[in-house]
């Protein structure tokens, strides 16, 4: 049987290729692609771009407090208890009825109202125990009633030209003053707080809590 000529031709071709060797083909190596630059974040004036550290801070869970640690209760002195009672009475909430809009004629001023000179009432500056209701606190601390001899000077001092002088915590509260301003339509107020030198820390607390 004669060999197929196609088979012979294939064998010859393979021998030629093996004798000539393989010529490597250079494949161009892809150039290194530079890392893409991060997108820039535009921060507006009223926005902020949180840093990674800030993100961690926001999600940090505080460690649980030790159950053995208990809050220390601060014991107030008699004077501190009295001044706390006076300040709390001055800052106590009060009922303010809904504001009813009043329709004025077109000839009236229709714009907002600004009170440019408002004097706040005084906080009673009498000695602790001399105001009404404070004798109970005195008894709790000292076990006996507080004896106060009224010579009439205190009552005369607080008597105004048109009636009793307004005193914070006694016959007027800050919340009632705020209610009055709302009803009259006052949008802004420049207020003057009386700061008596003898009780300046307590008077300043009234000013801060009012603001």
C-alpha positions as CSV (number, residue, x, y, z in Angstrom):
1,X,0.0,0.0,0.0
2,X,1.5,3.3,-1.1
3,X,1.7,6.0,1.6
4,X,-0.7,8.9,1.1
5,X,1.1,11.9,-0.4
6,X,-0.5,14.2,2.0
7,X,0.9,12.3,5.0
8,X,4.4,12.4,3.4
9,X,4.1,16.1,2.8
10,X,3.0,16.7,6.4
11,X,6.0,14.7,7.8
12,X,8.4,16.7,5.7
13,X,7.0,19.9,6.8
14,X,7.3,18.9,10.5
15,X,11.0,18.0,10.0
16,X,11.7,21.3,8.4
17,X,10.1,23.2,11.3
18,X,12.0,21.2,13.9
19,X,15.3,21.8,12.2
20,X,14.8,25.5,11.8
21,X,13.9,26.1,15.5
22,X,11.1,28.2,16.9
23,X,11.4,31.9,16.5
24,X,9.8,33.6,19.6
25,X,7.2,36.1,18.9
26,X,7.5,39.3,20.9
27,X,4.2,40.1,22.5
28,X,4.2,43.7,23.7
29,X,3.7,43.8,27.5
30,X,0.9,46.1,28.5
31,X,2.2,49.3,30.0
32,X,1.4,49.9,33.7
33,X,-1.8,51.7,34.0
34,X,-1.5,54.5,36.5
35,X,-4.0,54.3,39.3
36,X,-7.0,56.5,38.8
37,X,-7.0,59.6,40.8
38,X,-9.8,59.8,43.5
39,X,-12.7,61.9,42.7
40,X,-12.5,65.3,44.3
41,X,-15.3,66.2,46.6
42,X,-16.8,69.6,46.4
43,X,-17.7,70.9,49.8
44,X,-20.2,73.7,50.0
45,X,-20.1,76.4,52.6
46,X,-22.9,74.8,54.6
47,X,-21.6,71.3,54.2
48,X,-18.7,69.4,55.7
49,X,-16.8,66.4,54.4
50,X,-16.2,64.0,57.3
51,X,-12.8,62.4,57.6
52,X,-12.5,58.7,58.2
53,X,-11.5,59.4,61.8
54,X,-14.7,61.3,62.3
55,X,-16.7,58.5,60.8
56,X,-15.2,56.1,63.4
57,X,-15.9,58.6,66.2
58,X,-19.6,58.8,65.3
59,X,-20.0,55.1,65.4
60,X,-18.0,54.5,68.5
61,X,-20.1,52.9,71.3
62,X,-19.1,54.1,74.7
63,X,-18.0,51.5,77.2
64,X,-20.7,50.6,79.7
65,X,-20.4,52.3,83.0
66,X,-19.3,50.2,86.0
67,X,-22.4,49.1,87.9
68,X,-20.5,49.6,91.1
69,X,-20.1,53.3,90.5
70,X,-23.1,55.3,91.8
71,X,-23.8,59.0,91.3
72,X,-22.9,61.0,94.3
73,X,-25.8,63.0,95.6
74,X,-24.9,66.5,96.3
75,X,-26.1,67.7,99.6
76,X,-27.3,71.3,99.5
77,X,-26.8,73.7,102.4
78,X,-29.8,75.6,103.8
79,X,-28.8,78.7,101.8
80,X,-28.4,76.8,98.6
81,X,-31.8,75.1,99.1
82,X,-33.5,78.4,99.6
83,X,-31.9,80.0,96.5
84,X,-32.8,77.0,94.4
85,X,-36.4,77.3,95.5
86,X,-36.5,81.0,94.6
87,X,-34.9,80.5,91.2
88,X,-37.1,77.5,90.4
89,X,-40.2,79.6,91.3
90,X,-39.0,82.4,89.0
91,X,-38.4,80.0,86.1
92,X,-41.5,77.8,86.7
93,X,-43.8,77.2,83.6
94,X,-47.2,78.8,83.4
95,X,-50.2,78.6,81.2
96,X,-50.2,80.8,78.1
97,X,-53.5,81.0,76.2
98,X,-53.3,80.8,72.4
99,X,-52.4,84.0,70.7
100,X,-55.4,85.6,68.9
101,X,-54.5,87.8,65.9
102,X,-55.9,91.3,66.2
103,X,-56.9,93.0,63.0
104,X,-56.0,96.7,63.0
105,X,-57.1,99.3,60.5
106,X,-54.8,99.9,57.6
107,X,-53.7,103.2,59.1
108,X,-52.0,101.3,62.0
109,X,-48.5,100.0,61.9
110,X,-48.6,96.5,60.5
111,X,-44.9,95.6,60.8
112,X,-43.1,93.6,63.5
113,X,-42.7,95.0,67.0
114,X,-39.3,95.3,68.7
115,X,-39.0,96.1,72.4
116,X,-35.8,98.0,72.7
117,X,-35.8,98.6,76.5
118,X,-37.4,96.1,78.8
119,X,-36.4,95.9,82.5
120,X,-36.8,92.5,84.0
121,X,-38.2,92.3,87.6
122,X,-35.9,91.7,90.5
123,X,-35.3,88.4,92.2
124,X,-35.9,88.7,96.0
125,X,-32.6,89.4,97.7
126,X,-33.7,89.1,101.3
127,X,-31.8,86.7,103.6
128,X,-32.6,83.0,103.2
129,X,-35.6,82.1,105.4
130,X,-37.3,85.5,105.3
131,X,-39.6,84.9,102.3
132,X,-42.9,83.2,102.6
133,X,-42.6,79.4,102.5
134,X,-39.0,79.3,103.4
135,X,-39.6,78.6,107.1
136,X,-40.4,75.0,106.1
137,X,-36.9,74.6,104.6
138,X,-35.4,76.1,107.7
139,X,-37.2,73.7,109.9
140,X,-36.1,70.7,107.8
141,X,-32.5,71.8,108.3
142,X,-32.5,73.0,111.8
143,X,-35.5,71.3,113.4
144,X,-37.1,74.5,114.6
145,X,-39.1,77.4,113.2
146,X,-37.4,80.4,111.9
147,X,-38.1,83.5,113.9
148,X,-38.2,86.7,111.9
149,X,-39.2,90.0,113.2
150,X,-40.7,92.1,110.4
151,X,-40.2,95.8,111.1
152,X,-42.1,96.8,108.0
153,X,-39.0,97.9,106.0
154,X,-39.2,94.9,103.6
155,X,-42.9,95.5,102.8
156,X,-42.3,99.2,102.3
157,X,-39.3,98.5,100.1
158,X,-41.3,96.3,97.7
159,X,-44.2,98.7,97.5
160,X,-44.2,100.5,94.1
161,X,-45.9,103.7,93.0
162,X,-48.7,101.8,91.3
163,X,-49.0,98.8,93.6
164,X,-46.8,96.0,94.7
165,X,-43.4,95.8,92.9
166,X,-43.2,92.7,90.6
167,X,-40.8,90.2,92.1
168,X,-39.7,87.0,90.2
169,X,-41.0,83.9,91.8
170,X,-43.5,85.8,94.0
171,X,-46.0,87.5,91.8
172,X,-44.5,87.1,88.3
173,X,-42.6,84.5,86.4
174,X,-40.3,84.6,83.3
175,X,-42.8,82.4,81.5
176,X,-45.6,84.9,82.0
177,X,-43.4,87.7,80.7
178,X,-42.7,85.7,77.6
179,X,-46.4,85.0,77.1
180,X,-47.1,88.7,77.3
181,X,-44.5,89.4,74.6
182,X,-46.0,86.8,72.3
183,X,-49.5,88.1,72.7
184,X,-48.5,91.7,71.9
185,X,-46.6,90.5,68.8
186,X,-43.1,91.4,70.0
187,X,-40.6,89.6,67.8
188,X,-37.4,90.8,69.4
189,X,-36.5,92.2,72.8
190,X,-33.6,94.0,74.3
191,X,-33.9,93.2,78.0
192,X,-32.0,94.5,81.0
193,X,-31.5,92.0,83.9
194,X,-30.9,93.4,87.4
195,X,-27.8,91.9,88.9
196,X,-27.6,92.8,92.6
197,X,-24.0,92.6,93.8
198,X,-25.1,90.7,97.0
199,X,-26.7,87.9,95.0
200,X,-25.0,88.2,91.7
201,X,-24.5,84.4,91.1
202,X,-28.2,83.8,91.6
203,X,-29.2,86.8,89.5
204,X,-26.9,85.7,86.7
205,X,-28.4,82.2,86.7
206,X,-31.8,83.8,86.1
207,X,-30.4,85.7,83.1
208,X,-28.7,82.6,81.6
209,X,-31.8,80.4,82.0
210,X,-34.1,83.1,80.6
211,X,-31.9,83.4,77.5
